[in-house]
Amino acid sequence: MIRLKLNSIIIFTVILSINIWAQKASGLGSIPYDAFKTPEYCGTSCHTDFYQQWKQSMMSQAYTHHWDEIEYFELAIPHAEKDEKVAEVREGCNGCHAPLSYLAGDVPPPRPSENSRANEAVSCDVCHSITGFEGDIPYNFNYIMSPGKTKYSSRIGEVTSPAHEIVKSDLHSSGDFCGICHNEKSPFGIWVKSTQIEWREGPYSKEGVQCQDCHMPKAAAKTATMGVEYPDTKLHLFHGAHDNGKIKGTIELRIHPDIREVEPGETVKFTVALFNQKTGHKFPTGSVEDRIVWLHVEATDSDGNTFHLPVDKKGFDGEEYTISADVLAYQDMGIAKDIPDFKGVQRDGVPFGDRIFRMPYFDPQGRMTIQQWNTASLGVDYRIGPRETKVETFTFNIPFEAAPGKMTVKAVLNYQKLVTPVGEFLNVPEDELEIVKVNEHITDINIYD
């Protein structure tokens, strides 16, 4: 009888603890590390395929990824310690990048080299312990977390799991689930990440296409090794902005001249149409302060001489931030780096005159920044929306030194996860600065003698 009472008390305490965790939702230090199973626990015997897919994704590297480590430890933390307005980012970055660490109150977490549980990043048990989010809009890790024996999933399988119970969650099939971390407001109340909002306001959400349909594509597969094969299993690939295969071909582009036969000294206008046929949100999206997409147009004559064509200006407000120029930016990095009166680094790192598809972020002093936590305002949004076509023109006066014959003109759209001058200043590994060719198209004209 005493043992039964004791067991009842233990069970009641466990249930009460779980309920307290759920009620505290995203509270710093509200849930201990040991409330969550490790990814290896989930992936070594049961969910082996999902585990290996996840392990190759940025979900598993959200804390250990080299640029994230540099940005957090060399910029965010030092800045937070010097400026009370942005002090919350010292803890808050971990709400999405190292949620176990945040929930356990282990912030800042140990460096990735110390191999703590923060390295598990966005793990299996994190996502499958989320039961909802606080408020009306998912953003800034406002998840409600309830770790334990029950896991929440978009499907209840036909085979009973020996390790846990499963509760079907409509949230796990909705883009709202993704918005919990893929929407973010800065301490100044500015939307610095709005991928899920862009999707919600775009054409795909209105047609019922969810984020998971593209980033967790369905295929015939098992959800667990001992389970049955389903024709519509959601693969745990999570491929996105760091996956070259996802980036390539995102934008279709075509270039054509207004005339084909010209003489040196004559003017030709080339038109480039860029169509976003692949993303359910804007391109680029996510960490827009870091990423750069630019259109480069170059002509090559029959002797192999090349000529760079700058884009024609359209005259809209803020356009100067969408055309590469010889200007400096990112001066607020000097706060974290203890460099008084830091002059900044080159803003774009791409050929001057190229069209850039971006949305600039500005710090409280009105200077362009790559530090989303220090963003007090936004500039013109000149990204390419879902199913949007942007048209750019390039007016080219044929040089007298151009060789007669066929001249080919190539338009290339490039993508970079981080602008080169910033990466070089912070000694970011070169692979983060890789230039990915999104697409290209070639046309030609004929130059008479």
GIJO-V122500 format. One record per pair of residues at least 12 apart in sequence whose C-alpha atoms are under 8 Angstrom apart, sorted by the first residue. I is the first residue (numbers start at 0). GAP is how many residues later the second one is. D is the distance in whole Angstrom. If there is no record, write none. Layout:
i=I gap=GAP d=D
i=I gap=GAP d=D
//
This chain:
i=17 gap=128 d=6
i=17 gap=129 d=7
i=17 gap=130 d=7
i=18 gap=127 d=7
i=20 gap=124 d=7
i=20 gap=125 d=6
i=20 gap=126 d=8
i=21 gap=122 d=6
i=21 gap=123 d=5
i=21 gap=124 d=5
i=22 gap=121 d=7
i=23 gap=120 d=8
i=24 gap=108 d=8
i=24 gap=109 d=8
i=24 gap=117 d=7
i=24 gap=118 d=6
i=24 gap=119 d=4
i=24 gap=120 d=5
i=24 gap=121 d=8
i=25 gap=69 d=8
i=25 gap=77 d=7
i=25 gap=115 d=7
i=25 gap=116 d=6
i=25 gap=117 d=6
i=25 gap=118 d=6
i=25 gap=119 d=7
i=26 gap=76 d=6
i=27 gap=63 d=8
i=27 gap=74 d=6
i=27 gap=75 d=5
i=27 gap=76 d=7
i=27 gap=77 d=5
i=28 gap=73 d=6
i=28 gap=74 d=5
i=28 gap=75 d=4
i=28 gap=76 d=4
i=28 gap=77 d=7
i=29 gap=73 d=5
i=29 gap=74 d=6
i=29 gap=75 d=7
i=30 gap=72 d=5
i=30 gap=73 d=5
i=31 gap=68 d=8
i=31 gap=71 d=7
i=31 gap=72 d=5
i=32 gap=67 d=6
i=32 gap=68 d=7
i=32 gap=70 d=8
i=32 gap=71 d=6
i=32 gap=84 d=8
i=34 gap=112 d=6
i=34 gap=113 d=7
i=35 gap=64 d=8
i=35 gap=89 d=6
i=35 gap=90 d=7
i=35 gap=111 d=6
i=35 gap=112 d=7
i=36 gap=88 d=6
i=37 gap=82 d=7
i=37 gap=85 d=7
i=37 gap=86 d=8
i=37 gap=87 d=7
i=38 gap=12 d=7
i=38 gap=81 d=7
i=38 gap=84 d=6
i=38 gap=85 d=6
i=38 gap=86 d=7
i=41 gap=82 d=7
i=44 gap=180 d=7
i=45 gap=178 d=5
i=45 gap=179 d=5
i=45 gap=180 d=7
i=46 gap=176 d=7
i=46 gap=177 d=5
i=46 gap=178 d=6
i=47 gap=176 d=7
i=47 gap=177 d=7
i=48 gap=174 d=8
i=48 gap=175 d=8
i=49 gap=173 d=7
i=49 gap=185 d=7
i=49 gap=186 d=6
i=50 gap=185 d=8
i=52 gap=182 d=8
i=52 gap=183 d=6
i=52 gap=184 d=5
i=53 gap=182 d=6
i=53 gap=183 d=6
i=53 gap=184 d=7
i=55 gap=181 d=8
i=56 gap=180 d=6
i=56 gap=181 d=6
i=56 gap=182 d=7
i=57 gap=180 d=7
i=57 gap=181 d=8
i=57 gap=184 d=7
i=58 gap=62 d=7
i=58 gap=63 d=5
i=58 gap=64 d=7
i=58 gap=179 d=7
i=59 gap=59 d=8
i=59 gap=60 d=6
i=59 gap=61 d=5
i=59 gap=62 d=6
i=59 gap=63 d=7
i=60 gap=58 d=7
i=60 gap=59 d=8
i=60 gap=60 d=6
i=60 gap=61 d=8
i=61 gap=34 d=8
i=61 gap=35 d=5
i=61 gap=36 d=7
i=61 gap=59 d=5
i=61 gap=60 d=7
i=62 gap=34 d=5
i=62 gap=35 d=6
i=62 gap=49 d=7
i=62 gap=55 d=7
i=62 gap=56 d=6
i=62 gap=57 d=8
i=62 gap=58 d=5
i=63 gap=48 d=5
i=63 gap=55 d=6
i=63 gap=57 d=8
i=65 gap=362 d=7
i=65 gap=363 d=7
i=66 gap=361 d=6
i=66 gap=362 d=8
i=66 gap=365 d=7
i=68 gap=42 d=8
i=68 gap=43 d=8
i=69 gap=356 d=8
i=69 gap=358 d=7
i=71 gap=21 d=8
i=73 gap=262 d=7
i=73 gap=263 d=7
i=74 gap=258 d=7
i=74 gap=261 d=5
i=74 gap=262 d=7
i=75 gap=13 d=7
i=75 gap=14 d=7
i=75 gap=260 d=7
i=75 gap=295 d=8
i=75 gap=297 d=8
i=76 gap=12 d=7
i=76 gap=13 d=5
i=76 gap=259 d=8
i=77 gap=257 d=8
i=77 gap=258 d=5
i=77 gap=259 d=8
i=78 gap=256 d=6
i=78 gap=257 d=5
i=81 gap=253 d=8
i=81 gap=254 d=8
i=84 gap=102 d=7
i=85 gap=101 d=6
i=85 gap=287 d=6
i=85 gap=288 d=7
i=87 gap=99 d=8
i=88 gap=284 d=7
i=89 gap=17 d=7
i=89 gap=18 d=7
i=90 gap=16 d=6
i=90 gap=17 d=7
i=93 gap=13 d=8
i=93 gap=14 d=8
i=94 gap=45 d=8
i=94 gap=46 d=6
i=95 gap=26 d=7
i=95 gap=44 d=8
i=95 gap=45 d=6
i=95 gap=85 d=6
i=96 gap=24 d=6
i=96 gap=25 d=7
i=97 gap=20 d=5
i=97 gap=21 d=7
i=97 gap=22 d=7
i=97 gap=23 d=5
i=97 gap=24 d=7
i=98 gap=19 d=8
i=98 gap=22 d=7
i=98 gap=23 d=7
i=98 gap=27 d=7
i=99 gap=17 d=7
i=99 gap=18 d=6
i=99 gap=20 d=8
i=99 gap=21 d=7
i=99 gap=26 d=8
i=100 gap=16 d=7
i=100 gap=17 d=5
i=124 gap=22 d=7
i=124 gap=26 d=8
i=125 gap=19 d=8
i=125 gap=21 d=8
i=127 gap=23 d=5
i=127 gap=24 d=5
i=127 gap=25 d=6
i=128 gap=16 d=6
i=128 gap=17 d=5
i=128 gap=18 d=5
i=128 gap=19 d=7
i=128 gap=21 d=8
i=128 gap=22 d=6
i=128 gap=23 d=6
i=129 gap=13 d=6
i=129 gap=14 d=6
i=129 gap=15 d=5
i=129 gap=16 d=6
i=129 gap=17 d=8
i=129 gap=22 d=7
i=130 gap=12 d=8
i=130 gap=13 d=6
i=130 gap=14 d=6
i=130 gap=15 d=7
i=130 gap=21 d=7
i=130 gap=38 d=8
i=130 gap=40 d=8
i=131 gap=12 d=5
i=131 gap=13 d=8
i=131 gap=39 d=7
i=131 gap=45 d=8
i=132 gap=47 d=7
i=136 gap=39 d=8
i=136 gap=42 d=8
i=137 gap=38 d=6
i=137 gap=39 d=7
i=137 gap=40 d=8
i=137 gap=41 d=5
i=137 gap=42 d=4
i=137 gap=43 d=8
i=137 gap=45 d=7
i=138 gap=40 d=6
i=138 gap=41 d=4
i=138 gap=42 d=6
i=138 gap=43 d=7
i=138 gap=44 d=5
i=138 gap=45 d=5
i=138 gap=46 d=7
i=139 gap=40 d=6
i=139 gap=41 d=6
i=139 gap=43 d=6
i=139 gap=44 d=5
i=139 gap=45 d=7
i=140 gap=39 d=5
i=140 gap=40 d=5
i=141 gap=38 d=6
i=142 gap=37 d=6
i=148 gap=14 d=8
i=148 gap=15 d=5
i=148 gap=16 d=6
i=149 gap=14 d=6
i=149 gap=15 d=5
i=149 gap=16 d=6
i=149 gap=17 d=7
i=150 gap=13 d=7
i=150 gap=14 d=6
i=150 gap=15 d=5
i=150 gap=16 d=6
i=151 gap=14 d=6
i=151 gap=15 d=5
i=151 gap=16 d=6
i=151 gap=17 d=6
i=151 gap=20 d=8
i=152 gap=13 d=7
i=152 gap=14 d=6
i=152 gap=15 d=5
i=152 gap=16 d=5
i=152 gap=19 d=6
i=153 gap=14 d=5
i=153 gap=15 d=5
i=153 gap=16 d=6
i=153 gap=17 d=8
i=153 gap=18 d=5
i=153 gap=19 d=6
i=154 gap=12 d=8
i=154 gap=13 d=5
i=154 gap=14 d=8
i=155 gap=12 d=6
i=156 gap=70 d=8
i=157 gap=69 d=8
i=157 gap=70 d=7
i=158 gap=68 d=6
i=158 gap=69 d=7
i=172 gap=37 d=7
i=172 gap=39 d=7
i=173 gap=36 d=6
i=173 gap=37 d=7
i=173 gap=38 d=7
i=174 gap=21 d=7
i=174 gap=35 d=5
i=174 gap=36 d=5
i=174 gap=37 d=7
i=175 gap=20 d=7
i=177 gap=18 d=7
i=177 gap=33 d=7
i=178 gap=15 d=8
i=178 gap=16 d=7
i=178 gap=17 d=5
i=178 gap=18 d=7
i=181 gap=12 d=6
i=181 gap=13 d=6
i=181 gap=14 d=6
i=181 gap=104 d=7
i=182 gap=12 d=6
i=182 gap=13 d=6
i=182 gap=14 d=7
i=185 gap=186 d=6
i=185 gap=187 d=5
i=185 gap=188 d=7
i=185 gap=189 d=6
i=185 gap=190 d=8
i=186 gap=186 d=6
i=186 gap=187 d=7
i=186 gap=188 d=8
i=187 gap=186 d=8
i=187 gap=187 d=7
i=187 gap=188 d=5
i=188 gap=187 d=8
i=189 gap=185 d=7
i=189 gap=186 d=6
i=189 gap=187 d=7
i=189 gap=188 d=8
i=191 gap=95 d=8
i=191 gap=96 d=8
i=191 gap=180 d=6
i=191 gap=183 d=7
i=192 gap=92 d=8
i=192 gap=93 d=5
i=192 gap=94 d=6
i=192 gap=95 d=7
i=193 gap=91 d=8
i=193 gap=92 d=7
i=194 gap=86 d=6
i=194 gap=87 d=7
i=194 gap=90 d=6
i=194 gap=91 d=6
i=195 gap=15 d=8
i=195 gap=85 d=7
i=197 gap=82 d=8
i=197 gap=83 d=5
i=197 gap=84 d=7
i=198 gap=12 d=8
i=198 gap=81 d=5
i=198 gap=82 d=5
i=198 gap=83 d=8
i=201 gap=78 d=7
i=201 gap=79 d=7
i=201 gap=183 d=8
i=201 gap=184 d=7
i=202 gap=77 d=8
i=202 gap=183 d=7
i=202 gap=184 d=8
i=203 gap=76 d=6
i=204 gap=75 d=8
i=210 gap=69 d=8
i=211 gap=22 d=8
i=214 gap=22 d=7
i=214 gap=23 d=5
i=214 gap=24 d=6
i=214 gap=25 d=7
i=215 gap=18 d=5
i=215 gap=19 d=5
i=215 gap=20 d=6
i=215 gap=21 d=6
i=215 gap=22 d=6
i=215 gap=23 d=8
i=216 gap=17 d=6
i=216 gap=18 d=6
i=216 gap=20 d=8
i=217 gap=13 d=8
i=217 gap=14 d=5
i=217 gap=15 d=5
i=217 gap=16 d=5
i=217 gap=17 d=6
i=218 gap=12 d=6
i=218 gap=13 d=5
i=218 gap=14 d=5
i=218 gap=15 d=7
i=218 gap=16 d=7
i=219 gap=12 d=6
i=219 gap=13 d=6
i=220 gap=12 d=6
i=240 gap=176 d=8
i=241 gap=175 d=7
i=243 gap=192 d=7
i=246 gap=189 d=8
i=246 gap=191 d=6
i=247 gap=188 d=7
i=247 gap=189 d=7
i=247 gap=190 d=4
i=247 gap=191 d=7
i=248 gap=29 d=8
i=248 gap=189 d=5
i=248 gap=190 d=6
i=249 gap=26 d=6
i=249 gap=27 d=6
i=249 gap=28 d=5
i=249 gap=29 d=7
i=249 gap=188 d=6
i=249 gap=189 d=8
i=250 gap=23 d=6
i=250 gap=24 d=5
i=250 gap=25 d=5
i=250 gap=26 d=6
i=250 gap=27 d=7
i=250 gap=187 d=7
i=250 gap=188 d=7
i=251 gap=22 d=6
i=251 gap=23 d=5
i=251 gap=24 d=7
i=251 gap=25 d=7
i=251 gap=187 d=7
i=252 gap=19 d=7
i=252 gap=20 d=5
i=252 gap=21 d=4
i=252 gap=22 d=6
i=252 gap=158 d=8
i=252 gap=186 d=7
i=252 gap=187 d=7
i=252 gap=188 d=6
i=253 gap=18 d=6
i=253 gap=19 d=5
i=253 gap=20 d=7
i=253 gap=157 d=8
i=253 gap=186 d=8
i=253 gap=187 d=6
i=253 gap=188 d=8
i=254 gap=15 d=7
i=254 gap=16 d=6
i=254 gap=17 d=4
i=254 gap=18 d=7
i=254 gap=155 d=8
i=254 gap=156 d=7
i=254 gap=186 d=6
i=254 gap=187 d=7
i=254 gap=188 d=6
i=255 gap=14 d=6
i=255 gap=15 d=6
i=255 gap=16 d=7
i=255 gap=187 d=6
i=255 gap=188 d=8
i=256 gap=12 d=6
i=256 gap=13 d=4
i=256 gap=14 d=6
i=256 gap=186 d=8
i=256 gap=187 d=8
i=256 gap=188 d=8
i=257 gap=12 d=6
i=257 gap=13 d=8
i=258 gap=186 d=8
i=259 gap=184 d=7
i=259 gap=185 d=5
i=259 gap=186 d=6
i=260 gap=184 d=6
i=260 gap=185 d=5
i=260 gap=186 d=6
i=260 gap=187 d=7
i=261 gap=183 d=7
i=261 gap=184 d=6
i=261 gap=185 d=5
i=261 gap=186 d=6
i=262 gap=135 d=7
i=262 gap=184 d=5
i=262 gap=185 d=5
i=262 gap=186 d=7
i=263 gap=133 d=8
i=263 gap=134 d=5
i=263 gap=135 d=6
i=263 gap=136 d=5
i=263 gap=137 d=8
i=263 gap=138 d=7
i=263 gap=183 d=7
i=263 gap=184 d=8
i=263 gap=185 d=8
i=264 gap=132 d=6
i=264 gap=133 d=5
i=264 gap=134 d=6
i=264 gap=135 d=6
i=265 gap=131 d=6
i=265 gap=132 d=6
i=266 gap=128 d=7
i=266 gap=129 d=6
i=266 gap=130 d=4
i=266 gap=131 d=6
i=267 gap=127 d=6
i=267 gap=128 d=5
i=267 gap=129 d=6
i=267 gap=130 d=7
i=268 gap=124 d=7
i=268 gap=125 d=6
i=268 gap=126 d=4
i=268 gap=127 d=6
i=269 gap=123 d=6
i=269 gap=124 d=5
i=269 gap=125 d=6
i=269 gap=126 d=8
i=270 gap=120 d=7
i=270 gap=121 d=6
i=270 gap=122 d=4
i=270 gap=123 d=6
i=271 gap=119 d=6
i=271 gap=120 d=5
i=271 gap=121 d=6
i=271 gap=139 d=8
i=272 gap=116 d=7
i=272 gap=117 d=6
i=272 gap=118 d=5
i=272 gap=119 d=7
i=273 gap=115 d=5
i=273 gap=116 d=5
i=273 gap=117 d=6
i=274 gap=109 d=8
i=274 gap=112 d=7
i=274 gap=113 d=6
i=274 gap=114 d=4
i=274 gap=115 d=7
i=275 gap=108 d=6
i=275 gap=109 d=7
i=275 gap=110 d=6
i=275 gap=111 d=5
i=275 gap=112 d=6
i=275 gap=113 d=6
i=276 gap=109 d=7
i=276 gap=110 d=5
i=276 gap=111 d=8
i=277 gap=108 d=7
i=277 gap=109 d=8
i=278 gap=107 d=6
i=278 gap=108 d=8
i=279 gap=106 d=5
i=280 gap=104 d=6
i=280 gap=105 d=5
i=281 gap=101 d=6
i=281 gap=102 d=5
i=281 gap=103 d=4
i=281 gap=104 d=6
i=282 gap=100 d=6
i=282 gap=101 d=5
i=282 gap=102 d=6
i=282 gap=103 d=8
i=283 gap=73 d=8
i=283 gap=74 d=7
i=283 gap=99 d=6
i=283 gap=100 d=7
i=287 gap=70 d=7
i=287 gap=71 d=7
i=287 gap=72 d=8
i=288 gap=70 d=7
i=288 gap=71 d=6
i=288 gap=72 d=6
i=288 gap=80 d=7
i=288 gap=81 d=5
i=288 gap=82 d=7
i=288 gap=83 d=7
i=289 gap=80 d=6
i=289 gap=127 d=6
i=289 gap=128 d=5
i=289 gap=129 d=6
i=290 gap=67 d=8
i=290 gap=124 d=8
i=290 gap=125 d=6
i=290 gap=126 d=5
i=290 gap=127 d=5
i=290 gap=128 d=7
i=291 gap=56 d=8
i=291 gap=64 d=7
i=291 gap=65 d=7
i=291 gap=66 d=6
i=291 gap=123 d=6
i=291 gap=124 d=5
i=291 gap=125 d=7
i=291 gap=126 d=7
i=291 gap=127 d=6
i=292 gap=63 d=6
i=292 gap=64 d=5
i=292 gap=65 d=7
i=292 gap=120 d=7
i=292 gap=121 d=6
i=292 gap=122 d=4
i=292 gap=123 d=6
i=293 gap=56 d=8
i=293 gap=60 d=6
i=293 gap=61 d=5
i=293 gap=62 d=4
i=293 gap=63 d=6
i=293 gap=119 d=6
i=293 gap=120 d=5
i=293 gap=121 d=7
i=294 gap=59 d=6
i=294 gap=60 d=5
i=294 gap=61 d=7
i=294 gap=116 d=7
i=294 gap=117 d=6
i=294 gap=118 d=5
i=294 gap=119 d=6
i=295 gap=13 d=8
i=295 gap=55 d=8
i=295 gap=58 d=5
i=295 gap=59 d=7
i=295 gap=115 d=6
i=295 gap=116 d=5
i=295 gap=117 d=6
i=295 gap=118 d=8
i=296 gap=12 d=5
i=296 gap=13 d=7
i=296 gap=57 d=8
i=296 gap=112 d=7
i=296 gap=113 d=6
i=296 gap=114 d=4
i=296 gap=115 d=6
i=297 gap=111 d=6
i=297 gap=112 d=5
i=297 gap=113 d=7
i=298 gap=108 d=7
i=298 gap=109 d=6
i=298 gap=110 d=4
i=298 gap=111 d=6
i=299 gap=107 d=6
i=299 gap=108 d=5
i=299 gap=109 d=6
i=300 gap=101 d=6
i=300 gap=102 d=6
i=300 gap=103 d=7
i=300 gap=104 d=7
i=300 gap=105 d=6
i=300 gap=106 d=4
i=300 gap=107 d=7
i=301 gap=101 d=6
i=301 gap=102 d=7
i=301 gap=103 d=6
i=301 gap=104 d=6
i=301 gap=105 d=6
i=302 gap=100 d=6
i=304 gap=97 d=7
i=308 gap=44 d=8
i=308 gap=85 d=6
i=308 gap=86 d=8
i=308 gap=87 d=7
i=309 gap=42 d=7
i=309 gap=43 d=4
i=309 gap=44 d=6
i=309 gap=45 d=8
i=309 gap=84 d=6
i=310 gap=12 d=8
i=310 gap=42 d=6
i=310 gap=43 d=6
i=310 gap=44 d=6
i=310 gap=81 d=7
i=310 gap=82 d=6
i=310 gap=83 d=5
i=310 gap=84 d=8
i=311 gap=80 d=7
i=311 gap=81 d=6
i=311 gap=82 d=5
i=311 gap=83 d=7
i=316 gap=63 d=7
i=317 gap=61 d=7
i=317 gap=62 d=6
i=318 gap=61 d=7
i=320 gap=35 d=8
i=320 gap=39 d=7
i=321 gap=33 d=6
i=321 gap=34 d=5
i=321 gap=35 d=6
i=321 gap=36 d=7
i=321 gap=60 d=7
i=322 gap=29 d=7
i=322 gap=30 d=6
i=322 gap=31 d=6
i=322 gap=32 d=5
i=322 gap=33 d=6
i=323 gap=24 d=6
i=323 gap=25 d=8
i=323 gap=26 d=7
i=323 gap=27 d=7
i=323 gap=28 d=5
i=323 gap=29 d=5
i=323 gap=30 d=5
i=323 gap=31 d=7
i=323 gap=32 d=7
i=324 gap=22 d=8
i=324 gap=23 d=7
i=324 gap=26 d=8
i=324 gap=27 d=5
i=324 gap=28 d=6
i=325 gap=20 d=7
i=325 gap=21 d=8
i=325 gap=26 d=7
i=326 gap=19 d=6
i=326 gap=20 d=6
i=327 gap=15 d=7
i=327 gap=16 d=6
i=327 gap=17 d=5
i=327 gap=18 d=4
i=327 gap=19 d=5
i=328 gap=14 d=8
i=328 gap=15 d=5
i=328 gap=16 d=6
i=328 gap=17 d=6
i=328 gap=18 d=5
i=328 gap=38 d=7
i=328 gap=39 d=6
i=328 gap=40 d=7
i=329 gap=14 d=5
i=329 gap=15 d=7
i=329 gap=17 d=7
i=329 gap=37 d=7
i=329 gap=38 d=6
i=329 gap=39 d=5
i=329 gap=40 d=6
i=330 gap=12 d=6
i=330 gap=13 d=4
i=330 gap=14 d=7
i=330 gap=36 d=7
i=330 gap=37 d=8
i=330 gap=38 d=7
i=331 gap=12 d=8
i=331 gap=31 d=7
i=331 gap=35 d=8
i=331 gap=37 d=7
i=332 gap=38 d=8
i=344 gap=76 d=6
i=344 gap=77 d=7
i=344 gap=80 d=8
i=345 gap=75 d=6
i=345 gap=76 d=8
i=346 gap=72 d=8
i=346 gap=74 d=7
i=347 gap=71 d=6
i=347 gap=72 d=7
i=347 gap=73 d=7
i=348 gap=70 d=6
i=348 gap=71 d=6
i=348 gap=72 d=6
i=355 gap=26 d=8
i=356 gap=25 d=5
i=356 gap=26 d=5
i=356 gap=27 d=7
i=357 gap=23 d=6
i=357 gap=24 d=5
i=357 gap=25 d=5
i=358 gap=19 d=7
i=358 gap=20 d=6
i=358 gap=21 d=6
i=358 gap=22 d=4
i=358 gap=23 d=6
i=358 gap=24 d=7
i=359 gap=18 d=6
i=359 gap=19 d=5
i=359 gap=20 d=7
i=359 gap=21 d=8
i=360 gap=14 d=6
i=360 gap=15 d=8
i=360 gap=16 d=6
i=360 gap=17 d=5
i=360 gap=18 d=6
i=361 gap=12 d=8
i=361 gap=13 d=5
i=361 gap=14 d=6
i=361 gap=15 d=5
i=361 gap=16 d=6
i=361 gap=17 d=7
i=362 gap=12 d=5
i=362 gap=13 d=5
i=362 gap=14 d=7
i=363 gap=12 d=5
i=363 gap=13 d=8
i=402 gap=44 d=7
i=403 gap=42 d=7
i=403 gap=43 d=5
i=403 gap=44 d=5
i=403 gap=45 d=5
i=404 gap=41 d=5
i=404 gap=42 d=5
i=404 gap=43 d=6
i=404 gap=44 d=8
i=405 gap=38 d=7
i=405 gap=39 d=6
i=405 gap=40 d=5
i=405 gap=41 d=6
i=406 gap=37 d=5
i=406 gap=38 d=5
i=406 gap=39 d=6
i=406 gap=40 d=7
i=407 gap=34 d=7
i=407 gap=35 d=6
i=407 gap=36 d=4
i=407 gap=37 d=7
i=408 gap=33 d=6
i=408 gap=34 d=5
i=408 gap=35 d=6
i=408 gap=36 d=8
i=409 gap=30 d=7
i=409 gap=31 d=6
i=409 gap=32 d=4
i=409 gap=33 d=7
i=410 gap=29 d=5
i=410 gap=30 d=5
i=410 gap=31 d=6
i=411 gap=25 d=7
i=411 gap=26 d=8
i=411 gap=27 d=6
i=411 gap=28 d=4
i=411 gap=29 d=7
i=412 gap=24 d=6
i=412 gap=25 d=5
i=412 gap=26 d=5
i=412 gap=27 d=6
i=413 gap=21 d=6
i=413 gap=22 d=6
i=413 gap=23 d=5
i=413 gap=24 d=5
i=413 gap=25 d=7
i=414 gap=20 d=6
i=414 gap=21 d=5
i=414 gap=22 d=6
i=414 gap=23 d=6
i=415 gap=16 d=8
i=415 gap=17 d=6
i=415 gap=18 d=6
i=415 gap=19 d=5
i=415 gap=20 d=6
i=416 gap=15 d=6
i=416 gap=16 d=6
i=416 gap=17 d=8
i=417 gap=14 d=7
i=417 gap=15 d=6
i=418 gap=14 d=7
i=419 gap=13 d=6
//
